[in-house]
């Protein structure tokens, strides 16, 4: 119940803010997302990192699976201490990649 009370208080506080405060609030929320994202990685992102590090998919494909652009994914890899991998992708593995993407994205 305590979390619910706090959530209601937060909603009341947010509703009382003037419109000109919204850009600062959005910046702060982005900062909070960044801080929490360093510790919590979603399952599709974990799977994308696993596939990338095993050489099954390229970094660009892994970034796509993780829902990030190439550079965001590269930054995430550095934060996670993952070294760059140069996979060798043949024509046969390109079909395998499509299957993996279809399986992950449903």
KOLMARMAR-931025 format. One line per field, with one value per residue: y, z, x negated of N, C-alpha, C in turn. Coordinates in steps of 0.2 Angstrom, whole numbers. Example, Ala and Ser with C-alpha at 12.3 -4.5 7.8 and 13.67 -1.06 7.14 Angstrom:
<pts>
npy: [-28;-11];
npz: [39;35];
npx: [-66;-64];
capy: [-22;-5];
capz: [39;36];
capx: [-62;-68];
cpy: [-16;0];
cpz: [39;39];
cpx: [-66;-64];
</pts>
This chain:
<pts>
npy: [-6;6;9;12;23;32;33;39;51;56;57;67;78;79;82;95;103;117;119;124;117;105;101;100;90;79;78;74;62;54;53;46;34;30;28;17;8;4;-6;-15;-26;-30;-45;-48;-40;-46;-58;-53;-49;-61;-68;-60;-60;-74;-75;-77;-67;-51;-35;-25;-31;-37;-25;-21;-31;-29;-17;-5;8;6;13;15;2;-2;6;1;-12;-9;-4;-15;-22;-30;-37;-32;-41;-49;-57;-70;-71;-82;-86;-96;-94;-82;-85;-92;-81;-74;-83;-83;-70;-69;-79;-72;-60;-64];
npz: [0;3;-8;-17;-12;-12;-26;-30;-24;-31;-44;-41;-39;-51;-59;-54;-59;-69;-87;-93;-85;-90;-100;-93;-84;-92;-96;-84;-82;-93;-89;-77;-83;-90;-79;-73;-83;-84;-75;-77;-89;-103;-108;-122;-126;-119;-125;-138;-136;-132;-144;-153;-147;-148;-161;-170;-175;-183;-177;-180;-183;-170;-163;-168;-164;-151;-150;-152;-159;-169;-163;-150;-146;-147;-137;-126;-125;-122;-109;-103;-104;-114;-128;-144;-158;-173;-183;-195;-208;-218;-233;-230;-216;-216;-218;-207;-198;-201;-197;-183;-179;-182;-173;-161;-161;-163];
npx: [-4;-10;-18;-9;-3;-13;-15;-3;-4;-15;-9;0;-9;-15;-5;-2;-13;-19;-17;-29;-39;-40;-50;-62;-58;-56;-69;-75;-68;-73;-87;-85;-80;-92;-101;-94;-94;-107;-108;-98;-94;-85;-77;-76;-87;-98;-98;-101;-114;-120;-119;-126;-139;-142;-145;-135;-126;-127;-134;-126;-113;-111;-109;-97;-89;-89;-82;-89;-99;-114;-125;-121;-119;-133;-138;-132;-137;-151;-149;-145;-156;-159;-168;-172;-166;-170;-160;-160;-150;-141;-131;-122;-121;-115;-102;-99;-100;-89;-79;-82;-79;-65;-61;-64;-58;-45];
capy: [0;12;11;15;30;36;34;44;58;58;59;74;83;80;86;102;107;121;116;125;113;98;99;98;84;74;77;70;55;51;52;40;28;29;25;10;4;1;-12;-20;-27;-34;-52;-48;-37;-51;-63;-50;-49;-68;-70;-56;-63;-81;-74;-79;-62;-45;-30;-21;-36;-37;-19;-21;-35;-25;-11;1;9;3;16;14;-5;-2;9;-4;-17;-6;-3;-22;-25;-35;-35;-32;-47;-49;-63;-72;-73;-84;-85;-100;-91;-76;-88;-93;-75;-72;-87;-81;-63;-71;-82;-68;-54;-67];
capz: [0;4;-15;-21;-9;-15;-33;-30;-22;-37;-49;-39;-39;-58;-62;-52;-62;-75;-93;-94;-82;-93;-103;-87;-81;-97;-96;-78;-83;-97;-84;-73;-87;-91;-73;-71;-89;-84;-71;-79;-97;-105;-111;-129;-126;-117;-131;-144;-134;-133;-151;-155;-144;-150;-168;-174;-179;-183;-171;-182;-182;-163;-161;-171;-160;-144;-151;-152;-165;-169;-158;-143;-144;-146;-130;-121;-125;-119;-102;-101;-104;-120;-133;-151;-162;-180;-186;-202;-210;-225;-236;-226;-209;-217;-218;-200;-194;-202;-192;-176;-179;-182;-167;-155;-162;-163];
capx: [0;-14;-20;-3;-2;-19;-13;3;-8;-19;-5;3;-14;-17;1;-3;-18;-17;-19;-36;-43;-40;-56;-66;-56;-58;-77;-77;-66;-78;-92;-83;-80;-98;-104;-92;-96;-114;-108;-93;-94;-79;-78;-79;-94;-102;-98;-105;-121;-123;-120;-132;-146;-144;-146;-129;-124;-132;-132;-120;-107;-110;-107;-91;-85;-89;-78;-93;-103;-121;-129;-118;-121;-140;-139;-130;-142;-156;-147;-144;-163;-159;-173;-169;-167;-169;-158;-160;-143;-140;-125;-118;-120;-110;-95;-99;-99;-82;-75;-83;-75;-58;-59;-64;-52;-38];
cpy: [6;14;14;22;35;38;39;51;60;60;66;79;84;84;94;106;111;118;118;121;106;96;97;91;78;72;72;63;51;49;46;34;26;25;18;6;1;-6;-17;-20;-31;-40;-52;-45;-42;-56;-60;-50;-56;-70;-67;-59;-70;-81;-76;-74;-56;-40;-26;-25;-36;-31;-18;-25;-32;-19;-5;2;6;6;15;7;-5;1;4;-10;-15;-6;-10;-26;-31;-32;-36;-38;-46;-56;-64;-75;-75;-84;-90;-97;-85;-79;-89;-87;-73;-76;-85;-74;-65;-74;-77;-62;-57;-66];
cpz: [0;-3;-18;-18;-12;-23;-34;-29;-28;-43;-48;-41;-47;-61;-60;-55;-68;-81;-95;-90;-85;-97;-98;-84;-86;-97;-90;-79;-87;-93;-80;-77;-89;-85;-72;-77;-88;-80;-74;-87;-98;-108;-118;-130;-124;-122;-137;-142;-134;-140;-155;-153;-146;-158;-173;-178;-179;-178;-174;-181;-174;-160;-162;-166;-153;-144;-150;-159;-164;-164;-151;-141;-143;-139;-125;-120;-121;-111;-99;-101;-109;-125;-140;-154;-169;-183;-193;-204;-217;-227;-232;-219;-210;-216;-210;-196;-195;-197;-185;-175;-178;-176;-161;-155;-162;-169];
cpx: [-4;-17;-15;-2;-7;-17;-8;0;-12;-15;-2;-3;-15;-11;1;-8;-16;-20;-27;-41;-44;-46;-61;-64;-57;-65;-78;-74;-71;-84;-91;-83;-87;-102;-101;-93;-102;-113;-103;-93;-89;-81;-80;-86;-99;-103;-102;-112;-124;-124;-126;-139;-147;-145;-141;-126;-128;-130;-126;-113;-106;-107;-99;-86;-84;-85;-82;-96;-110;-125;-127;-120;-129;-142;-137;-135;-149;-155;-147;-151;-163;-164;-170;-171;-166;-167;-159;-153;-143;-133;-120;-117;-115;-103;-94;-97;-92;-77;-76;-79;-68;-56;-59;-59;-45;-35];
</pts>
